[in-house]
Amino acid sequence: MSLNDVVDARLCLPGLAGSSKKRILQNLAQAVTEIHPDLDADDLFQHLVAREKLGSTGIGEGVAIPHCRIPGSEKVIAALCTTETPADFGAIDRRPVDIVFLLAVPEGEDQAHLNLLAEIAERLQSEEVRAKLRAAHTSEQLLSALQPQSQAA
Amino acid sequence: MKIIILGAGQVGGSLAESLASERNDIVLIDSNDRILRELRDRIDIGVVQGHASHPDVLQQAGIEDADILVAVTNDDETNMAACQVAHSLFRVPTKIARVRAAAYLNYPELFDLKAVPIDVLISPEQLVSDYVSRLIEHPGALQVLDFADGLVQLVAVKAYYGGPLVGQELRYLREHMPRVDTRVAAIYRRNRPIIPEGSTIIEADDEVFFIAARADIRAVMSELRRLEQGYKRIIIAGGGNIGLRLARRLENRYSVKIIEYGHERCIYLAEELNRAIVLHGSASDQDLLLEENIEDTDVFLALTNDDEANIMSSLLAKRLGARKVMALINNSAYVDLVQGGDIDIAISPQQVTLGTLLTHVRQGDMVNVHSLRRGAAEAIEVIAHGDPRNSRVVGRKIEDIDLPEGASIGAIVRETDKGSSVLIAHDDIVVQSGDHVIVFLVDKRQTRYVEQLFQVGFTFF
């Protein structure tokens, strides 16, 4: 399972509305459940909030990777967005966040999910990737900005 | 975090004050414009004037972005309605409300996400009666706080001449009581904190905070002061909700008399209580107190809803010979005034409520936050999560945990196959995921650092 397998262009959302952590997570959860109607938006939202309470997933440089396990779910779900307004995520460098990558995984297969998380974090660590993401205006641009350099058009 | 507080009364005001200093975005809503302006002049918060449960008022306060709603207006119905609005219209993740009326509290099924969506229900009367009954359980304690459902307690006592440990180094405690494990978390000498070490010598009049398993509290207290005899005879002044609750709880183990002024209320109390004796009259009636042998009373509890009456009747009871007097005092200015004088213990419902509120607005998996010494110090119970890769606590020895100056781990409660076990903190104990860690902070300003210390790293799922 690699990053490219889990990112869905329909869940690449440039300029997502919301100026707070709460609203961004809420809007993202809503968007996810429109594509995956078997999930409940409130449920996903609560799981994300519960994980954030234990420690912020804001990893610095304006990037946050909120993630959670969803009991009973069977698929790995990813969503990527940039936000209209940067929001306080309680990130380690205290910088407001404007790039958010959501990852919701089923229970079990811990190592595979950790690897996935590491891959996401690594990609978003690149200054160039972040600049491209921030400049993206369409889902396609957002998706392609995420690709490693060799594959990017 | 964005926190909206409804009601700028004593609890709402002090909560806002306590949180505003912790890098939070606080908005206070109240219908009284004057109180709001006063608070805003003093602390860095946003204010909105209006009816606290109305959606448009909440929206003005930015409810869509709020992580937490704390509804502590003086009106139960407003608090409940506000939580419903916050849930149904704005999906606020955490909703905390104060509800006083037993008429509601008697139906716990009412407070459910599918009914009245309140995540944390706070009943000050319940909290105060728990607080008082713990004090009665440990005669001589100034303060008794529960952790891990009462398995571990933090107790504050005043050291007296005659206590075996007084004048000795702390390390002597271990030699003297090899089978009892305890940890002295802090010592206050002339109101200044001392971080205890093995070589610290306890002096008479020191206020000592120690942590021990509940079963060992009595043994530790006997080291610090001549052990007081258990209480037997209790007089409660005021048969309101708190008085009735306590009388009910105490009547089977103690001889309880309850004095109530209202005749009809007396009849109700007599019906509700089995063994306690209900007396119709005034608690400040000297003849009544003498007739009821006040001089042989171990504890006199003044629990009416009138501060002045509570202060006067407990002073009178003390003068007439009651061994210990405790008074319920709402006005926090009075609490400071009377504490430590003739009144042995002043009980502030606001302080007790504040601790419970703080538990739920703090980052991390907090189980208990107790505000101590008028908010200057704190004792917290937090669950450690994660593994050595993503936690700065799990997998480490206590001595290797990077606690700030003035913070110390007092005990750990660990779930095992055989149930919960209490581990009093020693340098070589290694923290495991799921441990309840009890931390004492001499300076509340360190709380934020401790919160962060217990946060899991990014790779935690």
Interface residues (C-beta under 8 A of the other chain):
Chain A: S19 S20 K21 K22 R23 Q26 D42 F45 Q46 V49 R51 K53 L54 G55 S56 T57 I59 I65 H67 C68 R69 D88 G90 V105 D110 H113 L114 L117 A118 A121
Chain B: M1 K2 D25 E64 D65 A66 D67 R91 V92 P93 Q363 G364 D365 H385 Q455 V456 G457 F458 T459 F460 F461
